[in-house]
Amino acid sequence: MLQIFPFLAWLAAIISAILLAALWSAGELGPGALGVLAAWFLVAAYCQFLGGSAIVAALGLLCQTILAVYLIFRWKLTS
């Protein structure tokens, strides 16, 4: 399948990683919340990029997108 915008699959993962680092460095995430969100990020990235089937990769992308949206809302509400 021809991908018109191949970087879009990386967009949610990049945004999630940047926002996790920014919220952690600003002190907005405690150790427990950081652990849960980092685990969510790692599991979603594993499924998205190393999933054995297209369904697993799509679920990983969905979880990564949900995490990115959650972190954006959390960042906007705390600032």
C-alpha positions in Angstrom: 0.0 0.0 0.0 1.3 3.4 -0.9 1.6 5.7 2.0 1.1 9.4 1.2 2.3 10.7 4.5 4.5 8.0 6.1 5.5 10.3 9.0 2.0 10.4 10.4 2.5 7.0 12.1 5.3 8.5 14.1 3.5 11.8 14.9 1.5 10.4 17.9 4.6 8.7 19.4 6.8 11.8 19.0 4.1 14.1 20.6 3.6 11.6 23.5 7.3 11.3 24.2 7.8 15.1 24.1 4.8 15.8 26.3 5.8 13.1 28.8 9.2 14.6 29.1 7.9 18.2 29.4 5.3 17.3 32.0 7.8 15.3 34.0 10.4 18.1 33.9 7.8 20.7 34.9 6.9 18.5 38.0 3.3 17.9 36.8 3.7 14.1 36.9 4.4 12.2 40.1 6.3 9.0 40.1 3.2 6.8 40.0 1.6 8.7 37.1 4.8 8.8 35.2 5.3 5.1 35.6 1.8 4.3 34.3 2.0 6.7 31.4 5.5 5.6 30.4 4.3 1.9 30.5 1.3 2.9 28.3 3.6 4.7 25.9 6.0 1.7 25.7 3.3 -0.9 25.2 1.5 1.2 22.6 4.8 1.9 20.7 5.7 -1.8 20.8 2.3 -2.8 19.4 2.4 0.1 16.8 5.8 -0.5 15.4 6.5 -4.2 16.2 3.0 -5.7 16.0 2.7 -8.9 14.1 -0.4 -7.9 12.3 -2.1 -4.9 10.9 -4.8 -5.0 13.6 -2.2 -5.0 16.5 -0.4 -2.1 14.8 -3.7 -0.1 14.4 -4.5 -0.7 18.0 -1.1 0.5 19.0 -1.6 3.6 16.9 -5.0 4.2 18.5 -3.6 3.8 22.0 -0.7 6.1 21.2 -3.1 8.7 19.8 -5.3 8.5 22.9 -2.2 9.0 25.1 -1.1 12.0 23.0 -4.6 13.6 23.3 -4.7 13.0 27.0 -1.3 14.5 27.6 -2.2 17.6 25.5 -5.4 18.1 27.5 -3.4 17.6 30.8 -0.7 20.1 29.6 -3.4 22.7 28.7 -5.3 22.3 31.9 -2.2 22.6 34.1 -0.8 25.7 32.4 
